[in-house]
Amino acid sequence: MAVTSITIGGSVSQRLLDDELLQGLMAAGQVDIVLGLPTLNNAATIADAVKVSRSTLASHFPRARSVIITVDGGSGDGTQDIL
């Protein structure tokens, strides 16, 4: 199973359908599952959340092609640097 991660930073309302997101989605190709993880100042927990999400998708949906999209709402604690 392939799990692709796409990270979108900055203001959600300004960047939701920008070139960065569209390029990431096109690179992921056709997928069966899309998991969205919204973030705001989650530097302490986001790495674990993405890791658990990836392993859960792999173990419960081993044949599915999935993508994890993390959308940061303008964190000031370094969340975007971790992603």
C-alpha positions in Angstrom: 0.0 0.0 0.0 1.2 3.5 -0.8 0.5 6.3 1.6 1.3 9.8 0.3 1.5 12.8 2.6 0.8 16.3 1.4 1.3 19.3 3.6 -0.4 22.7 3.1 0.8 25.6 5.2 -0.3 29.2 5.6 -3.9 30.5 5.8 -6.3 27.8 4.9 -8.8 30.1 3.3 -6.1 31.6 1.0 -4.4 28.4 0.1 -6.9 25.7 -0.1 -6.9 25.3 -3.8 -3.6 26.8 -4.7 -0.9 25.3 -7.0 0.9 23.6 -4.2 -2.2 21.5 -3.2 -3.1 20.7 -6.8 0.5 19.6 -7.6 0.5 17.4 -4.6 -2.8 15.8 -5.4 -1.7 15.2 -9.0 1.5 13.6 -7.8 -0.4 11.3 -5.6 -2.4 10.0 -8.5 -5.6 8.1 -8.1 -6.4 7.2 -4.5 -9.0 5.2 -2.6 -8.8 7.0 0.8 -8.1 10.7 1.6 -7.5 11.5 5.2 -7.4 15.2 6.2 -5.5 16.3 9.3 -6.1 20.0 10.2 -3.5 21.5 12.4 -3.0 24.7 14.5 -0.1 24.9 16.9 0.3 21.1 17.2 4.1 20.8 17.0 4.2 18.6 20.1 1.8 16.0 18.6 1.6 16.3 14.8 4.5 13.9 14.0 2.9 11.2 16.1 -0.5 11.8 14.6 0.8 11.4 11.0 2.8 8.4 12.0 -0.2 6.7 13.6 -2.4 7.6 10.7 0.0 6.1 8.2 0.4 2.9 10.1 -3.4 2.6 10.7 -4.1 3.0 7.0 -1.5 0.5 6.1 -2.7 -2.1 8.6 -6.4 -1.7 8.2 -6.5 -1.0 4.4 -3.4 -2.8 3.0 -4.6 -2.7 -0.6 -5.9 0.8 -0.6 -4.0 3.7 -2.1 -4.3 6.6 0.3 -3.2 10.1 0.8 -2.9 12.1 4.0 -3.4 15.9 3.7 -2.3 18.0 6.5 -3.6 21.6 6.5 -2.0 24.0 8.8 -4.0 27.1 9.8 -1.0 29.4 10.4 0.7 27.8 13.4 3.3 29.8 15.3 4.9 27.0 17.2 6.9 25.3 14.4 4.2 22.8 13.3 4.9 23.6 9.6 8.6 22.9 10.1 7.9 19.4 11.4 5.6 18.5 8.5 
